[in-house]
Amino acid sequence: MDVKKVKTKQSKLKSMPVYSAVAIFLLAALTWYVSTQTGGTSVKRDDMLFGTVKHGDLQVEIEGYGALRSDKQVLITSLTSATVQEIVLKPGALVTADSIIIQLANPELQQQVDSAIRELSQQKANLRQLKLNQKREILNESGNFAELEARYETAKVKLEAQSGLVKSGIVSVLDYKESFVQEAQLNKRIKIHKQRTTALKLVNQEAINIQNEQIMQQQGQLDIAQNRLERLTVKAGFDGVLQRLSVELGQSLAAGQEIALIGSVENLIALVRVPQSKAQQIFIGQKAIVDTRRDKIVGTVSRIDPVVVDNTVEVEIALPDQLPASARPQLSVDAVIITETLANITYMERPVNGLANSNSSLFLLDDSNNAAIRTKVEFGKEAGRYIQIIKGGKVNDIFIVSDLSLVKNSELTIDSF
């Protein structure tokens, strides 16, 4: 007896779920593809950033960051080798010219001062001894001169007496001639003695001058030693603020090593860094606004550093004499440099990927149906947070300025929640 087989029908029934799953998958894929091509992507309103198109004058600004610096700064260094014995003031302290910052110690300097004082005293004693010896010598010469002058006067009187007696024969001609020669020799010796005394006085004065010069030199050495000893007490030197202290307690310092930096609290400047790509738009004399987080100070660009560091350029901004209380040295600040003013233009907040003088596609918001349509926009000049619109937008249009570069749709749905 033949048995009827139903194997093929059962196999077809088992394959139906597989076909159904494949069909559902294909239908879902087709639906996703159609939705992506027809603008079915939705985004939350709270996750987006929007920019409104405006019309008017716009200042082209370049933003920078930096800090306030003292226009007048003094670097204090060690005059000689020493050890930090005491730290009196710390960075941030207001100082006057006589404010003591640190106290240094160097026992050798005190020994040098004591030695210089003793040497100076010895030089002064030598001067007194020299003057005493010269005075004794002058007295001896004066005594010799008085004796010589007395002999000359005696010879002169004798010659005058013999001149009357030689004719009468009482005094021989030989004796008279001897008296005449003796009187002439004594007269000549007196003249020589006077010249010698004058020269001796000049020599003595020169010796005193030499000794005075040695005393002055020794006094200079003493002044230098005393100045070095006094400089161990390190003072500020002028009114300002202690900006930097470069030493620690007990540290050994070499001659010329930095100790502290003192800066003025009145004459301040702002040193800010701006992007290298925008530095060519900056010129000396342009207006700048420095933000201290509490106050805004209007200044002027006074210097542009030609050196590029980390793709930035340093710009110096001169500030007015009268500054708010929030302005102080080393304060971090933001700055905006106004390079030019664009008059009567259409502009909006700069999109995340928006570049000056370029074209871009932005989503224009349509509040009537909570949708955003991709729109081609042509940009002009950039002005800090804003950018000029040449084509593609009109006043009061609202664009999405968030980064939507990964979105390929031509339309978005904006969800409120």
Order of alpha helices (4+ residues) and beta strands (2+ residues): alpha-beta-beta-beta-beta-beta-beta-beta-alpha-alpha-beta-beta-beta-beta-beta-beta-beta-beta-beta-beta-beta-beta-beta-beta
